[in-house]
Amino acid sequence: MHPDQEKTKAMSDTNSSKALLLTLAASAVLGGMLVIVSIQRSPDMATDSESLVALEATAEYGERLIRETTRYMGQHQPDPAKRLSGNDLDCSSCHLVSGSDPGTLSLLETASRYPRFSGRDGGDRDLRDRINGCMQRSMNGVELDRNSIEMIAMETYILGLGRDYSLMSEDKKQADEPPTFAEPDRKADLVAGQQVYENRCQVCHGANGEGLQESTDISEGYVFPPLWGPESYNNGAGMGRVLTAANFIKARMPLGQADLSDDEAFDVSAYINSKPRPEKSNLEEDYPELFRKPVDSPYPPYADPFPQEQHQYGPFSPIREYYRSQNNGQPG
């Protein structure tokens, strides 16, 4: 190459390098400015509820709220405004694996079931209403603002599970569970239920149903949830019904070895629900049409002549037969 050409090329390379350095420097400055602008705008964004929800109400956050409810919305949350749950349960205490596994109390198909009529509420209810029902009963807490970050995040997560379910192969949709609970035609035996509890449940849930904490810091929640007492679900929760609890226990408990018989599941669910727990106010307002009330609803009033104890522990077939004989049908 001619010396003049070499000189020209060297100058060109030098200029290109300088241009590249200037470009990088400008990018860094611009990036810094964007960061500064972002930081400066963040207080303004916090006042814009729609922007804030769009940024924070993610499916990932919704999954965390369901998996670690105590941590994010429990009674020991540092921010008083976030103390929305009234006990130390997590939603995943019942909706195992954050509701992502097929089977009993899975959340995979929940979105497809709403809106629908609710006999308990006496009208049509959507998914957000259902979430609030759980918050007030299973979590013994308060209603979430329907447009809050927490509400929309959980709804977004559950909607995502529904989309995932629609894409699953048929074999993946099958639950790995024992045969469905078959209700014994008798009154539940609390003494037998206590024996089942002591032999199969106590090791995880404690001698007094107190559960096993994650750590000494109660805000970390529980490895195994309390089944009665002040930190458990209240008497208006679905799990407070002996048949609902027995169905779950037969399908899922003991965890990892669900092998209880129908009789054992029936008796131990009655034993657990015979124990004291928080009481929900205004339960008399549930089921405006009383004939829709489930036969195992443990609290009055009823539209039949059977005593409260029979609604709590059975036998339930006479109650069903009574409603069949009436013009208004039978309860759910």
Number of C-alpha atoms within 10 A of each C-alpha: 6 7 8 9 10 11 12 12 12 12 12 12 12 12 12 12 12 12 12 12 12 12 12 12 12 12 12 12 12 12 12 12 12 12 12 12 11 12 11 11 11 13 10 11 14 12 10 11 13 13 13 16 18 12 11 15 21 19 19 13 19 24 23 19 23 25 21 23 25 27 21 24 26 27 20 21 16 13 11 11 8 15 19 23 27 25 26 29 29 27 23 21 21 18 18 21 16 23 24 20 20 19 20 20 19 19 23 24 21 16 19 14 10 15 14 13 13 14 20 16 15 15 11 12 15 14 20 19 18 15 16 19 21 20 21 21 25 26 26 27 23 16 18 21 12 13 13 14 22 24 22 23 25 24 21 20 25 26 20 15 22 18 15 13 19 13 11 11 9 9 7 12 15 12 13 14 16 14 11 12 20 15 17 16 12 13 17 24 18 19 13 16 21 20 16 19 23 15 10 15 18 17 13 17 22 17 12 13 21 20 24 16 18 14 11 8 10 15 21 18 24 22 16 19 24 24 22 21 17 17 20 24 30 26 23 24 19 18 21 25 23 29 26 16 20 25 22 21 24 26 25 22 18 14 13 7 11 16 18 20 15 18 21 22 30 31 27 29 31 28 22 20 22 16 12 14 18 18 15 15 10 8 14 12 13 17 19 14 16 20 19 20 20 21 28 23 25 22 17 14 15 21 13 12 8 14 10 16 13 18 22 23 27 23 19 21 13 14 20 16 12 14 18 13 10 10 7 11 14 19 19 12
